[in-house]
């Protein structure tokens, strides 16, 4: 596999025939194997320029401190992902993302706050954005 960027990689389908890109959030918790949550909703750039494929599954990670789910960047803007995670007993929603402008930062963090309380599930959320632009305030 060759790296295409932060959290993204190129890989082959299970039959080993087609090379495609996917955006993954990889979670490593002591005592557990890694969990790789693919991004479900792609941006136009990911889909058309980078030719990434969307993920199809939602993984829930059992940890010593509770059940954890991941919504990668744009995924957090879609309430059905948080609803499904909450219905599966997720107690912490992790939202990794990368943006280089204030609008992107505001959009993702506002949606993360909203998804944390979607349908009154009151999920706490954790995010990390290594905002790459010095102009972001």
TIFIGU-887456 format. One record per atom (N, C-alpha, C): atom name; x, y, z. Coordinates in steps of 0.05 Angstrom, whole numbers, plus 5000, padded with zeros to 4 digits. Layout:
residues N
+------+------+------+------+
: name :   xx :   yy :   zz :
+------+------+------+------+
:   CA :    X :    Y :    Z :
...
+------+------+------+------+
This chain:
residues 137
+------+------+------+------+
: name :   xx :   yy :   zz :
+------+------+------+------+
:    N : 5017 : 4976 : 5000 :
:   CA : 5000 : 5000 : 5000 :
:    C : 5018 : 5025 : 5000 :
:    N : 5010 : 5045 : 4985 :
:   CA : 5025 : 5069 : 4985 :
:    C : 5008 : 5092 : 4997 :
:    N : 5020 : 5110 : 5011 :
:   CA : 5006 : 5131 : 5025 :
:    C : 4998 : 5153 : 5005 :
:    N : 4973 : 5162 : 5007 :
:   CA : 4963 : 5184 : 4990 :
:    C : 4960 : 5209 : 5007 :
:    N : 4964 : 5208 : 5032 :
:   CA : 4960 : 5232 : 5049 :
:    C : 4951 : 5224 : 5076 :
:    N : 4947 : 5244 : 5093 :
:   CA : 4939 : 5240 : 5121 :
:    C : 4914 : 5223 : 5123 :
:    N : 4916 : 5199 : 5135 :
:   CA : 4893 : 5182 : 5139 :
:    C : 4882 : 5169 : 5114 :
:    N : 4895 : 5171 : 5092 :
:   CA : 4885 : 5160 : 5067 :
:    C : 4906 : 5141 : 5055 :
:    N : 4896 : 5121 : 5041 :
:   CA : 4914 : 5103 : 5028 :
:    C : 4902 : 5091 : 5003 :
:    N : 4919 : 5079 : 4987 :
:   CA : 4910 : 5065 : 4963 :
:    C : 4912 : 5035 : 4970 :
:    N : 4892 : 5020 : 4962 :
:   CA : 4892 : 4991 : 4968 :
:    C : 4878 : 4976 : 4945 :
:    N : 4879 : 4950 : 4947 :
:   CA : 4866 : 4933 : 4927 :
:    C : 4840 : 4922 : 4939 :
:    N : 4821 : 4916 : 4921 :
:   CA : 4796 : 4903 : 4931 :
:    C : 4803 : 4875 : 4941 :
:    N : 4785 : 4862 : 4956 :
:   CA : 4792 : 4836 : 4967 :
:    C : 4801 : 4815 : 4947 :
:    N : 4793 : 4817 : 4922 :
:   CA : 4802 : 4799 : 4901 :
:    C : 4829 : 4807 : 4890 :
:    N : 4840 : 4830 : 4899 :
:   CA : 4866 : 4839 : 4891 :
:    C : 4867 : 4850 : 4863 :
:    N : 4845 : 4858 : 4851 :
:   CA : 4844 : 4866 : 4824 :
:    C : 4844 : 4897 : 4819 :
:    N : 4830 : 4912 : 4835 :
:   CA : 4826 : 4940 : 4830 :
:    C : 4840 : 4957 : 4851 :
:    N : 4856 : 4976 : 4842 :
:   CA : 4868 : 4995 : 4861 :
:    C : 4849 : 5018 : 4865 :
:    N : 4844 : 5024 : 4890 :
:   CA : 4827 : 5047 : 4896 :
:    C : 4837 : 5061 : 4921 :
:    N : 4828 : 5085 : 4925 :
:   CA : 4835 : 5101 : 4949 :
:    C : 4813 : 5100 : 4969 :
:    N : 4821 : 5102 : 4994 :
:   CA : 4801 : 5103 : 5015 :
:    C : 4812 : 5121 : 5038 :
:    N : 4794 : 5135 : 5051 :
:   CA : 4802 : 5152 : 5073 :
:    C : 4794 : 5136 : 5099 :
:    N : 4814 : 5130 : 5115 :
:   CA : 4809 : 5114 : 5139 :
:    C : 4817 : 5129 : 5164 :
:    N : 4802 : 5124 : 5185 :
:   CA : 4809 : 5132 : 5212 :
:    C : 4817 : 5107 : 5227 :
:    N : 4842 : 5105 : 5234 :
:   CA : 4852 : 5081 : 5247 :
:    C : 4854 : 5086 : 5277 :
:    N : 4843 : 5068 : 5293 :
:   CA : 4842 : 5071 : 5322 :
:    C : 4858 : 5049 : 5334 :
:    N : 4876 : 5057 : 5352 :
:   CA : 4893 : 5038 : 5366 :
:    C : 4889 : 5041 : 5396 :
:    N : 4879 : 5020 : 5409 :
:   CA : 4874 : 5021 : 5438 :
:    C : 4889 : 4997 : 5450 :
:    N : 4904 : 5002 : 5471 :
:   CA : 4919 : 4980 : 5484 :
:    C : 4901 : 4956 : 5490 :
:    N : 4911 : 4932 : 5483 :
:   CA : 4897 : 4908 : 5488 :
:    C : 4877 : 4900 : 5466 :
:    N : 4875 : 4916 : 5445 :
:   CA : 4857 : 4911 : 5423 :
:    C : 4872 : 4913 : 5397 :
:    N : 4862 : 4898 : 5377 :
:   CA : 4874 : 4902 : 5350 :
:    C : 4864 : 4928 : 5339 :
:    N : 4878 : 4938 : 5318 :
:   CA : 4869 : 4963 : 5306 :
:    C : 4842 : 4961 : 5293 :
:    N : 4827 : 4983 : 5294 :
:   CA : 4801 : 4985 : 5280 :
:    C : 4805 : 5007 : 5259 :
:    N : 4797 : 5001 : 5234 :
:   CA : 4800 : 5020 : 5212 :
:    C : 4772 : 5027 : 5203 :
:    N : 4763 : 5051 : 5210 :
:   CA : 4737 : 5061 : 5202 :
:    C : 4740 : 5077 : 5176 :
:    N : 4728 : 5067 : 5154 :
:   CA : 4729 : 5083 : 5129 :
:    C : 4710 : 5107 : 5130 :
:    N : 4718 : 5127 : 5116 :
:   CA : 4700 : 5151 : 5113 :
:    C : 4677 : 5142 : 5095 :
:    N : 4652 : 5149 : 5104 :
:   CA : 4628 : 5140 : 5090 :
:    C : 4619 : 5160 : 5069 :
:    N : 4622 : 5186 : 5075 :
:   CA : 4613 : 5207 : 5057 :
:    C : 4637 : 5222 : 5046 :
:    N : 4641 : 5221 : 5021 :
:   CA : 4665 : 5234 : 5009 :
:    C : 4658 : 5262 : 4999 :
:    N : 4679 : 5279 : 5000 :
:   CA : 4676 : 5305 : 4988 :
:    C : 4679 : 5303 : 4958 :
:    N : 4671 : 5323 : 4943 :
:   CA : 4674 : 5321 : 4914 :
:    C : 4704 : 5317 : 4906 :
:    N : 4722 : 5330 : 4920 :
:   CA : 4751 : 5326 : 4913 :
:    C : 4759 : 5297 : 4918 :
:    N : 4752 : 5286 : 4940 :
:   CA : 4759 : 5258 : 4946 :
:    C : 4748 : 5239 : 4924 :
:    N : 4723 : 5244 : 4916 :
:   CA : 4710 : 5226 : 4897 :
:    C : 4720 : 5230 : 4869 :
:    N : 4721 : 5255 : 4860 :
:   CA : 4727 : 5260 : 4831 :
:    C : 4756 : 5265 : 4825 :
:    N : 4771 : 5278 : 4842 :
:   CA : 4799 : 5284 : 4837 :
:    C : 4817 : 5261 : 4846 :
:    N : 4813 : 5253 : 4872 :
:   CA : 4830 : 5232 : 4883 :
:    C : 4820 : 5204 : 4876 :
:    N : 4795 : 5202 : 4867 :
:   CA : 4782 : 5177 : 4859 :
:    C : 4780 : 5157 : 4882 :
:    N : 4774 : 5168 : 4906 :
:   CA : 4770 : 5151 : 4929 :
:    C : 4743 : 5137 : 4927 :
:    N : 4740 : 5116 : 4942 :
:   CA : 4715 : 5101 : 4944 :
:    C : 4704 : 5105 : 4973 :
:    N : 4678 : 5108 : 4976 :
:   CA : 4667 : 5111 : 5003 :
:    C : 4667 : 5084 : 5018 :
:    N : 4669 : 5085 : 5044 :
:   CA : 4666 : 5061 : 5060 :
:    C : 4637 : 5053 : 5062 :
:    N : 4632 : 5029 : 5072 :
:   CA : 4604 : 5019 : 5073 :
:    C : 4597 : 5011 : 5102 :
:    N : 4616 : 5008 : 5120 :
:   CA : 4610 : 4998 : 5146 :
:    C : 4617 : 5017 : 5168 :
:    N : 4602 : 5014 : 5190 :
:   CA : 4607 : 5030 : 5214 :
:    C : 4618 : 5011 : 5236 :
:    N : 4642 : 5016 : 5245 :
:   CA : 4654 : 4999 : 5265 :
:    C : 4651 : 5012 : 5293 :
:    N : 4646 : 4995 : 5312 :
:   CA : 4644 : 5003 : 5340 :
:    C : 4667 : 4989 : 5355 :
:    N : 4681 : 5004 : 5370 :
:   CA : 4704 : 4994 : 5384 :
:    C : 4698 : 4991 : 5414 :
:    N : 4701 : 4966 : 5424 :
:   CA : 4697 : 4961 : 5453 :
:    C : 4723 : 4968 : 5467 :
:    N : 4722 : 4985 : 5486 :
:   CA : 4746 : 4992 : 5501 :
:    C : 4741 : 4989 : 5531 :
:    N : 4762 : 4992 : 5547 :
:   CA : 4759 : 4990 : 5576 :
:    C : 4742 : 5012 : 5587 :
:    N : 4739 : 5034 : 5573 :
:   CA : 4724 : 5057 : 5583 :
:    C : 4697 : 5060 : 5568 :
:    N : 4690 : 5041 : 5552 :
:   CA : 4663 : 5042 : 5539 :
:    C : 4665 : 5038 : 5509 :
:    N : 4642 : 5040 : 5496 :
:   CA : 4640 : 5036 : 5467 :
:    C : 4646 : 5062 : 5453 :
:    N : 4663 : 5060 : 5432 :
:   CA : 4672 : 5084 : 5418 :
:    C : 4666 : 5081 : 5388 :
:    N : 4657 : 5103 : 5376 :
:   CA : 4652 : 5104 : 5347 :
:    C : 4667 : 5127 : 5335 :
:    N : 4671 : 5126 : 5309 :
:   CA : 4686 : 5147 : 5294 :
:    C : 4669 : 5157 : 5271 :
:    N : 4668 : 5184 : 5269 :
:   CA : 4657 : 5197 : 5245 :
:    C : 4678 : 5215 : 5234 :
:    N : 4688 : 5208 : 5210 :
:   CA : 4710 : 5223 : 5198 :
:    C : 4701 : 5247 : 5183 :
:    N : 4710 : 5271 : 5192 :
:   CA : 4706 : 5296 : 5179 :
:    C : 4678 : 5300 : 5168 :
:    N : 4674 : 5298 : 5142 :
:   CA : 4649 : 5304 : 5129 :
:    C : 4627 : 5285 : 5139 :
:    N : 4633 : 5261 : 5148 :
:   CA : 4613 : 5242 : 5159 :
:    C : 4597 : 5254 : 5181 :
:    N : 4609 : 5271 : 5197 :
:   CA : 4595 : 5282 : 5220 :
:    C : 4573 : 5301 : 5212 :
:    N : 4572 : 5309 : 5187 :
:   CA : 4551 : 5327 : 5178 :
:    C : 4525 : 5312 : 5171 :
:    N : 4526 : 5285 : 5173 :
:   CA : 4503 : 5269 : 5166 :
:    C : 4493 : 5255 : 5192 :
:    N : 4469 : 5263 : 5201 :
:   CA : 4460 : 5253 : 5227 :
:    C : 4455 : 5223 : 5229 :
:    N : 4451 : 5210 : 5206 :
:   CA : 4445 : 5181 : 5208 :
:    C : 4468 : 5165 : 5219 :
:    N : 4493 : 5175 : 5215 :
:   CA : 4516 : 5160 : 5225 :
:    C : 4516 : 5161 : 5255 :
:    N : 4513 : 5184 : 5267 :
:   CA : 4512 : 5186 : 5296 :
:    C : 4488 : 5171 : 5308 :
:    N : 4465 : 5172 : 5294 :
:   CA : 4442 : 5157 : 5303 :
:    C : 4447 : 5127 : 5305 :
:    N : 4459 : 5116 : 5283 :
:   CA : 4466 : 5088 : 5283 :
:    C : 4486 : 5081 : 5305 :
:    N : 4506 : 5098 : 5308 :
:   CA : 4526 : 5093 : 5329 :
:    C : 4513 : 5094 : 5357 :
:    N : 4495 : 5113 : 5362 :
:   CA : 4482 : 5115 : 5388 :
:    C : 4464 : 5090 : 5392 :
:    N : 4450 : 5082 : 5371 :
:   CA : 4433 : 5058 : 5374 :
:    C : 4450 : 5033 : 5380 :
:    N : 4475 : 5033 : 5372 :
:   CA : 4493 : 5010 : 5378 :
:    C : 4508 : 5014 : 5404 :
:    N : 4500 : 5033 : 5420 :
:   CA : 4511 : 5037 : 5447 :
:    C : 4537 : 5052 : 5449 :
:    N : 4543 : 5068 : 5428 :
:   CA : 4568 : 5084 : 5429 :
:    C : 4566 : 5104 : 5452 :
:    N : 4587 : 5106 : 5468 :
:   CA : 4588 : 5125 : 5490 :
:    C : 4607 : 5148 : 5485 :
:    N : 4624 : 5146 : 5465 :
:   CA : 4643 : 5167 : 5458 :
:    C : 4645 : 5168 : 5428 :
:    N : 4641 : 5192 : 5416 :
:   CA : 4643 : 5196 : 5387 :
:    C : 4669 : 5211 : 5382 :
:    N : 4686 : 5199 : 5366 :
:   CA : 4712 : 5211 : 5359 :
:    C : 4709 : 5222 : 5330 :
:    N : 4718 : 5247 : 5326 :
:   CA : 4714 : 5260 : 5301 :
:    C : 4741 : 5271 : 5291 :
:    N : 4757 : 5254 : 5277 :
:   CA : 4782 : 5265 : 5266 :
:    C : 4776 : 5280 : 5240 :
:    N : 4790 : 5302 : 5235 :
:   CA : 4786 : 5317 : 5210 :
:    C : 4811 : 5334 : 5205 :
:    N : 4812 : 5343 : 5180 :
:   CA : 4834 : 5360 : 5172 :
:    C : 4821 : 5382 : 5155 :
:    N : 4826 : 5407 : 5163 :
:   CA : 4816 : 5429 : 5147 :
:    C : 4836 : 5452 : 5149 :
:    N : 4836 : 5469 : 5129 :
:   CA : 4856 : 5491 : 5130 :
:    C : 4842 : 5518 : 5128 :
:    N : 4816 : 5519 : 5134 :
:   CA : 4803 : 5545 : 5136 :
:    C : 4783 : 5545 : 5158 :
:    N : 4776 : 5569 : 5167 :
:   CA : 4758 : 5573 : 5190 :
:    C : 4731 : 5562 : 5184 :
:    N : 4720 : 5565 : 5160 :
:   CA : 4694 : 5554 : 5154 :
:    C : 4693 : 5524 : 5158 :
:    N : 4713 : 5510 : 5148 :
:   CA : 4714 : 5481 : 5152 :
:    C : 4715 : 5473 : 5181 :
:    N : 4732 : 5487 : 5196 :
:   CA : 4735 : 5482 : 5225 :
:    C : 4708 : 5486 : 5239 :
:    N : 4694 : 5508 : 5233 :
:   CA : 4669 : 5515 : 5245 :
:    C : 4647 : 5494 : 5238 :
:    N : 4647 : 5487 : 5212 :
:   CA : 4627 : 5468 : 5203 :
:    C : 4630 : 5441 : 5217 :
:    N : 4654 : 5430 : 5218 :
:   CA : 4658 : 5404 : 5230 :
:    C : 4653 : 5405 : 5261 :
:    N : 4663 : 5425 : 5274 :
:   CA : 4659 : 5425 : 5304 :
:    C : 4630 : 5431 : 5311 :
:    N : 4616 : 5447 : 5296 :
:   CA : 4588 : 5452 : 5301 :
:    C : 4572 : 5427 : 5297 :
:    N : 4577 : 5413 : 5275 :
:   CA : 4563 : 5388 : 5270 :
:    C : 4570 : 5367 : 5291 :
:    N : 4595 : 5366 : 5300 :
:   CA : 4602 : 5346 : 5320 :
:    C : 4587 : 5352 : 5346 :
:    N : 4584 : 5377 : 5353 :
:   CA : 4568 : 5384 : 5377 :
:    C : 4539 : 5375 : 5373 :
:    N : 4528 : 5381 : 5349 :
:   CA : 4500 : 5374 : 5344 :
:    C : 4497 : 5343 : 5343 :
:    N : 4515 : 5329 : 5332 :
:   CA : 4513 : 5299 : 5330 :
:    C : 4516 : 5287 : 5358 :
:    N : 4531 : 5299 : 5375 :
:   CA : 4534 : 5289 : 5402 :
:    C : 4508 : 5289 : 5417 :
:    N : 4490 : 5307 : 5410 :
:   CA : 4465 : 5308 : 5423 :
:    C : 4442 : 5300 : 5405 :
:    N : 4448 : 5289 : 5381 :
:   CA : 4427 : 5281 : 5362 :
:    C : 4408 : 5262 : 5375 :
:    N : 4382 : 5267 : 5371 :
:   CA : 4361 : 5251 : 5382 :
:    C : 4364 : 5246 : 5412 :
:    N : 4375 : 5266 : 5426 :
:   CA : 4379 : 5266 : 5455 :
:    C : 4396 : 5242 : 5465 :
:    N : 4414 : 5233 : 5449 :
:   CA : 4432 : 5211 : 5457 :
:    C : 4454 : 5221 : 5475 :
:    N : 4460 : 5247 : 5475 :
:   CA : 4479 : 5259 : 5493 :
:    C : 4506 : 5245 : 5492 :
:    N : 4517 : 5241 : 5468 :
:   CA : 4543 : 5228 : 5464 :
:    C : 4565 : 5249 : 5468 :
:    N : 4584 : 5244 : 5486 :
:   CA : 4607 : 5262 : 5487 :
:    C : 4623 : 5258 : 5461 :
:    N : 4638 : 5278 : 5452 :
:   CA : 4653 : 5276 : 5428 :
:    C : 4681 : 5287 : 5433 :
:    N : 4700 : 5277 : 5417 :
:   CA : 4728 : 5285 : 5418 :
:    C : 4737 : 5290 : 5390 :
:    N : 4751 : 5312 : 5385 :
:   CA : 4761 : 5317 : 5358 :
:    C : 4789 : 5327 : 5359 :
:    N : 4803 : 5325 : 5337 :
:   CA : 4830 : 5335 : 5334 :
:    C : 4834 : 5343 : 5305 :
:    N : 4841 : 5368 : 5301 :
:   CA : 4846 : 5378 : 5274 :
:    C : 4873 : 5392 : 5274 :
:    N : 4892 : 5382 : 5260 :
:   CA : 4918 : 5395 : 5258 :
:    C : 4918 : 5418 : 5238 :
:    N : 4899 : 5436 : 5240 :
:   CA : 4894 : 5457 : 5220 :
:    C : 4920 : 5466 : 5207 :
:    N : 4921 : 5463 : 5181 :
:   CA : 4946 : 5467 : 5167 :
:    C : 4953 : 5495 : 5159 :
:    N : 4934 : 5513 : 5161 :
:   CA : 4939 : 5540 : 5152 :
:    C : 4943 : 5559 : 5175 :
:    N : 4964 : 5575 : 5174 :
:   CA : 4969 : 5594 : 5195 :
:    C : 4948 : 5616 : 5196 :
:    N : 4931 : 5618 : 5175 :
:   CA : 4911 : 5639 : 5174 :
:    C : 4886 : 5631 : 5190 :
:    N : 4884 : 5606 : 5198 :
:   CA : 4860 : 5598 : 5213 :
:    C : 4863 : 5609 : 5241 :
:    N : 4842 : 5622 : 5250 :
:   CA : 4842 : 5636 : 5276 :
:    C : 4831 : 5621 : 5297 :
+------+------+------+------+
